[in-house]
Amino acid sequence: MWNDLKALVSEPSMLFKQLKQTPKVKSALFIVFILSFIHMFFGAFYVESSIFSEVGLGEMGGMWLSIVPISIASLFGPIFFITVVSLIIWVVTKVVKTGATFTQLFSMYTYIVIVTTFGNVLNVIIQALVGSDGLIKITSIGYLFNSDVSSPLHILEVFFIWELILVGIGLQYTAGIRRMWAWIMVSLYVLFIFIITILP
């Protein structure tokens, strides 16, 4: 697994080729679960600690009250999200007839989500350290320019951009989509996100 994580950072094209030949899910999904749990844990007891205080629970009371729902959300939330995205990509591959299987695409996107969940963990920890309100990711361009939370600049975030690059590579090497169309799909997705962000 460690070699897979190194490849995800240094040689993602090689990793995605390997996942096409031999899809792997369990270890990557476990890492996503752990990272997601840490992210939700810090988010609940840093960002929302004031809510617990208002109802007389305090941080420790809120912690134990929320530990079960956080565990459930950390497990089923990522699984649902990865399944939906993988299903959408699978439908696209069916249209263009690449022959990619749902298992291959689920494996590919699970590894990609490791990056985004790690980014979420890093952000919430830094937010706690610097005293941020928790609404704006520290690793976004919007944070550097002190932009409003609704600003499209917040889309330009390090781990989101990294995710897009990995998706573009994965679409080529695991999904079997031609390079030009892979990056067109990624570009259209970014455009869609920008449009949603700027709409009132």
Buried (B, 14 or more C-beta within 10 A) or exposed (E): EEEBBEBBEEEBBEBBBBBBEEBBBEBBBEBBBEBBBBBBBBBBBBBBBEEBEEEEBEBEEBBEBBEEEBBEBBBEBBBEBBBEBBBEBBEBBEEEEBEBBBBBBBBBBBBBBBBBBBBBBBBBBBBBEEEBEBEBBBBBBBBEEEBEEEBBBBBBBBBBBBBBBBBBBBBBBBBBBEEEEBBBBBEEEBEEBEEEEEEE
